[in-house]
Amino acid sequence: MTDTRAEVRVRLLRTDDDRTGFQSGDIELDRFFRRYAGQNQFRHHIGTTYVAVLGGAIAGFATVSMAELATEKLTRKLRRRLPAYPLPALRLARLAVDQRWQGLGTGRLLLRSVLELALEMRDRVGCTGVLVDAKANAVGFYGSLGFEAIDLASGGLGDRPSPEVMFLPIGTIAAAGRR
């Protein structure tokens, strides 16, 4: 097993990217990427997709959008020193890696790019952290990186329930970047 991180580059999805052969093993994520990622980015402007590319083939993708986070949904520890009104956050809506590239660090590379984007947003427009709608089988992955589960069941990010909504504060992201 070789480490492909040095060969993979992350960039914005382009209109001419071929998404038809992408297979992560999750039919919902694959369907979203093939059918809706482009529409959401280029037509509706409601989400932006970043792709990990290896020699022209798409190895993985991460879709992000803006989110608003109510402080009362956060744990006391996370809520500390934050104002009591809705806060800007970056939402990692979807992340998937093609089966051919799973286990080689592609997902972590995409996530690192999302966290770097959150830091950039913090400095440009304000961002308190990253929210992720974690599927049940990804909760451990995000938890191992410092994301904490929060309760948004009463109307936080929209009307569709998520298996687990998790949050990583911008201070934690910044501290990890300094290591």
C-alpha positions in Angstrom: 0.0 0.0 0.0 1.6 3.3 -1.1 0.8 6.7 0.4 -0.7 8.8 -2.4 -1.0 12.1 -0.4 2.0 13.6 -2.2 0.5 12.8 -5.6 -3.1 13.8 -4.9 -4.1 17.5 -5.2 -7.3 19.1 -3.9 -9.1 21.6 -6.0 -12.6 22.9 -6.8 -14.9 20.8 -8.8 -15.0 21.8 -12.4 -18.0 21.6 -14.8 -16.0 19.3 -17.1 -14.9 16.8 -14.4 -16.1 13.3 -15.2 -17.9 12.1 -12.1 -19.6 9.1 -13.7 -17.1 6.4 -12.6 -16.9 7.5 -8.9 -17.8 4.7 -6.5 -17.3 5.1 -2.8 -19.4 2.1 -1.8 -22.2 4.4 -0.5 -24.9 4.7 -3.1 -26.3 7.9 -1.6 -22.9 9.7 -1.6 -22.2 8.4 -5.1 -25.6 9.6 -6.4 -25.1 13.0 -4.8 -21.7 13.4 -6.4 -22.8 12.3 -9.8 -26.2 14.2 -10.0 -26.3 17.1 -7.5 -22.8 18.3 -6.6 -22.5 20.2 -9.9 -26.0 21.6 -9.7 -25.5 22.8 -6.1 -22.2 24.5 -7.0 -22.7 25.9 -10.5 -26.5 26.6 -10.7 -27.9 27.0 -7.2 -24.7 28.2 -5.4 -25.7 26.4 -2.1 -22.6 24.2 -1.7 -19.1 24.0 -3.1 -17.4 20.7 -3.8 -13.7 20.1 -3.6 -12.2 17.1 -5.3 -9.0 15.1 -4.6 -7.5 14.4 -8.0 -4.8 11.9 -8.9 -3.6 12.2 -12.5 -7.0 13.4 -13.8 -9.1 10.8 -11.9 -11.2 11.9 -9.0 -10.1 10.0 -5.9 -12.5 11.7 -3.5 -14.7 14.7 -2.8 -15.8 17.0 0.1 -18.9 19.3 -0.2 -19.1 22.3 2.1 -21.6 25.1 2.7 -22.3 27.8 5.2 -24.2 27.0 8.4 -25.6 28.9 11.3 -25.2 27.4 14.7 -27.3 28.3 17.8 -25.1 28.5 20.8 -27.7 26.8 23.1 -27.2 23.6 21.1 -23.5 23.5 22.1 -22.2 21.8 25.2 -21.3 24.1 28.1 -17.6 23.6 27.3 -18.1 24.6 23.7 -20.4 27.4 24.5 -18.0 29.1 26.9 -17.2 32.7 25.9 -19.4 32.7 22.8 -22.2 35.2 22.3 -25.8 34.0 22.7 -26.9 34.5 19.1 -26.5 32.4 15.9 -22.9 31.8 14.9 -21.3 31.3 11.5 -19.8 27.9 10.9 -18.6 25.9 7.9 -20.7 22.7 7.3 -19.0 19.6 5.9 -22.1 18.2 4.2 -20.5 15.2 2.4 -17.1 13.5 2.2 -16.4 10.4 0.3 -13.4 8.5 -1.2 -13.5 6.3 -4.3 -13.1 2.7 -3.3 -9.8 2.5 -5.3 -8.3 5.2 -3.0 -9.8 4.3 0.4 -7.3 3.7 3.2 -4.6 5.8 1.6 -5.1 9.1 3.4 -7.3 10.7 0.7 -10.2 11.4 3.2 -7.9 13.0 5.7 -6.3 15.1 3.0 -9.8 16.3 2.0 -10.7 17.0 5.6 -7.5 18.9 6.1 -8.4 21.1 3.1 -11.8 21.8 4.7 -10.2 22.7 8.0 -7.8 25.1 6.2 -10.8 26.6 4.5 -12.5 27.2 7.9 -9.4 29.0 9.2 -9.4 31.2 6.1 -13.1 31.9 6.6 -12.4 32.8 10.3 -10.0 35.5 9.1 -12.1 36.8 6.2 -15.8 36.6 7.3 -16.0 34.8 10.6 -16.3 31.1 11.4 -16.6 29.5 14.8 -15.8 25.9 13.6 -16.8 23.0 11.4 -20.1 21.1 11.6 -20.3 17.7 10.0 -23.3 15.5 9.4 -21.5 12.2 10.3 -23.0 8.9 9.1 -23.1 6.3 11.8 -20.0 4.5 10.4 -18.0 7.8 10.4 -18.7 9.0 13.9 -15.6 7.3 15.3 -13.4 8.8 12.6 -14.6 12.3 13.3 -14.5 11.7 17.1 -10.9 10.7 16.9 -10.1 14.0 15.3 -11.7 16.0 18.1 -15.2 16.5 16.7 -17.9 16.5 19.5 -21.5 15.4 19.0 -24.1 18.2 19.4 -27.8 18.1 19.5 -29.4 19.9 16.5 -32.5 17.7 16.4 -34.8 20.6 17.2 -34.2 22.5 14.0 -30.5 23.3 13.7 -29.4 22.6 10.2 -32.7 22.1 8.4 -35.5 19.6 8.4 -33.7 16.4 7.6 -32.4 14.4 10.5 -28.7 13.4 10.6 -27.4 10.3 12.3 -25.0 12.5 14.3 -24.1 16.2 14.0 -20.6 16.9 15.2 -18.7 20.1 15.8 -15.0 21.0 15.8 -14.3 24.5 17.3 -12.1 26.9 15.3 -9.7 27.2 18.3 -9.1 23.4 18.2 -8.5 23.6 14.4 -6.0 26.5 14.8 -4.2 24.8 17.7 -3.8 21.6 15.6 -2.4 23.7 12.7 0.3 25.1 15.0 1.7 21.6 15.9 
